[in-house]
Amino acid sequence: MIDIEIVRFQTHRKNIERYIRLLQTSLTEVERQYIERRLTEERSAMERLQVLLVGEADAADQARNPQPSVNPATTANGGQPEVPSQLPADRDAQGYAWRAKESAQAPAPM
């Protein structure tokens, strides 16, 4: 479906270019008004189509990479991960265990 919208987008762009070229020629006032109106209509249609294409692209991205939904009403801290106020001495903030470097590796005092 997105291929059809891309072709329509390109058609609007080409029509806009053509109308701009026509406005650079000698025209009667009636012809100029008609072309300016058509140019405005083409630009509006192109903008609406662009919004549609961006929306479809965003929806496709979300379908490929779904984000887990978090309900702030049912989750502590409004959906933010809990960090314990007191971490065990042998763990970092992510909960990974670590060891202090042994004193044997430290340079000897002079």
C-alpha positions in Angstrom: 0.0 0.0 0.0 2.8 2.4 0.8 4.1 2.0 -2.8 0.9 3.6 -4.1 1.3 6.6 -1.8 4.9 7.1 -2.8 3.8 7.2 -6.5 1.1 9.7 -5.6 3.6 11.8 -3.7 5.9 11.8 -6.7 3.0 12.8 -9.0 2.1 15.7 -6.7 5.7 16.9 -6.7 5.9 16.7 -10.5 2.6 18.6 -10.8 3.9 21.3 -8.5 7.1 21.6 -10.6 5.0 21.9 -13.7 2.7 24.6 -12.3 5.8 26.6 -11.1 7.2 26.4 -14.6 3.8 27.5 -16.1 3.7 30.5 -13.7 7.0 31.7 -15.2 5.4 32.1 -18.7 3.1 34.8 -19.9 -0.5 34.1 -18.8 -3.8 35.9 -18.6 -5.0 36.8 -15.2 -7.6 34.1 -15.2 -5.0 31.4 -16.2 -2.6 32.6 -13.5 -5.3 32.4 -10.9 -6.3 28.9 -12.0 -2.7 27.7 -11.9 -2.1 29.3 -8.5 -5.2 27.6 -7.1 -4.1 24.3 -8.5 -0.6 24.8 -7.1 -2.0 25.4 -3.7 -4.3 22.3 -4.0 -1.3 20.1 -5.0 0.8 21.4 -2.2 -1.9 20.7 0.3 -2.5 17.2 -1.1 1.2 16.5 -0.9 1.4 17.6 2.7 -1.5 15.4 3.7 0.1 12.5 1.9 3.4 13.1 3.6 1.7 13.0 7.0 0.1 9.7 6.0 3.4 8.3 4.8 5.2 9.3 8.0 2.4 7.8 10.1 2.5 4.5 8.1 6.3 4.4 8.5 6.0 4.9 12.2 3.4 2.2 12.5 5.7 -0.2 10.5 8.6 0.6 12.8 6.5 -0.1 15.9 5.3 -3.3 14.4 8.9 -4.4 13.8 10.1 -3.2 17.2 7.2 -3.3 19.7 7.9 -1.5 23.0 6.6 -3.1 26.1 3.7 -1.2 27.5 4.0 0.1 31.1 0.9 1.1 33.0 2.0 3.9 35.4 -1.1 3.3 37.5 -0.1 -0.3 38.3 3.6 0.1 38.4 5.6 1.5 41.3 7.5 4.8 40.5 5.3 5.5 37.5 6.9 2.9 35.3 10.5 3.7 36.4 12.7 0.8 37.4 13.2 0.5 41.1 16.7 1.1 42.5 17.2 -0.2 46.0 18.3 2.4 48.4 20.9 0.1 50.0 22.9 -2.0 47.6 24.9 -5.0 48.9 28.5 -4.2 49.3 29.6 -6.7 46.6 27.1 -5.5 43.9 26.9 -2.5 41.7 23.7 -0.5 40.7 22.7 -3.1 38.1 23.1 -6.0 40.5 26.3 -7.3 39.0 28.8 -8.9 41.3 32.2 -7.4 41.5 35.4 -8.1 43.4 37.8 -5.5 44.8 41.3 -5.7 43.4 43.5 -7.7 45.6 46.0 -5.7 47.6 48.8 -7.9 46.1 48.4 -6.1 42.8 48.8 -2.7 44.4 52.3 -1.3 44.5 54.1 -1.7 47.8 54.5 1.4 50.0 58.0 2.8 50.2 
